[in-house]
Amino acid sequence: MRLSHLQDITAGLGETLSGGQLVGTRGNTGNVLGKNGEKLTPEQLTAGRGAHVDVEIKDSSGRLLSNNEQLTYLKNIKPFGKTTAASTSYTAADVSQFNSSKYNPQTDKDEARVRRYEAFIADKDRIQSDPNADTITLMTLSRNQKDLDQSGNKAYKDINTVVSQMESLNRSIDAYSKNSIFSDKLNPINGLIQNNNPWNTKAQEIQAKLQALVPKVARGVFGEVGVLTDADIANYMKTLPNIKQTADVKDVVQYALLDTLKNSLDSAISVDAATYDISGLV
């Protein structure tokens, strides 16, 4: 992992980090441009203009991960020394066989396989009871259990739909921001005006996407039931990025919702992995 443009670095090379530890502060060192791609003057840099942090994560072969791959990687980082892992490496065939109701260790003459089965059951029980268990491990160990019912499938589909619609919403907001005729493109006053401007097709497109996203967020993420009132819709709108927010506020709102999505997904996986086969979600 590489963090670029830091003003200060407070962690050392090879240091083991703990949750919440400060590793550095954002800055504008190196090659930093303005929001419109312009080169910043020394005076602007000294004043702190353009301060941010770029995150780059590479796999073991040195390939730079895509934005979605980096997000997945970061979501699955667990605190050092607390993550529960399997004590033995199990093949997909092992997991499928050991989770099958047809397998009976008492009649199995292969003693080595029976020992693997006993280790598997002990690992599975231990991992499923650990709140810090890795979600990928939980999903992998669920292979060949019962199929998810319709309501269970819908929960994961709703979360996936929210992520996809958020990506589409963000692309529209970025396009609006880049093509806006206003110097300060994302701000409450401009956003309010353009939301009510029927001739601004980009603003109306964003509003339509927000309206479509609210029910999925309300029910798929926050567990809302029943008919959404106007007050409900207004409250859930506040959890979504929109053109009435400044760029910094938009990012904070988006990260907060992504964190809620992650927690909702982790919670669903931790519950379902004990009973259902969710290995296909890996």
Summary of the structure (lengths in Angstrom):
residues: 282
radius of gyration: 23.8
end to end distance: 22.6
largest distance: 79.0
contacts: 706
relative contact order: 0.10
helix: 50%
strand: 7%
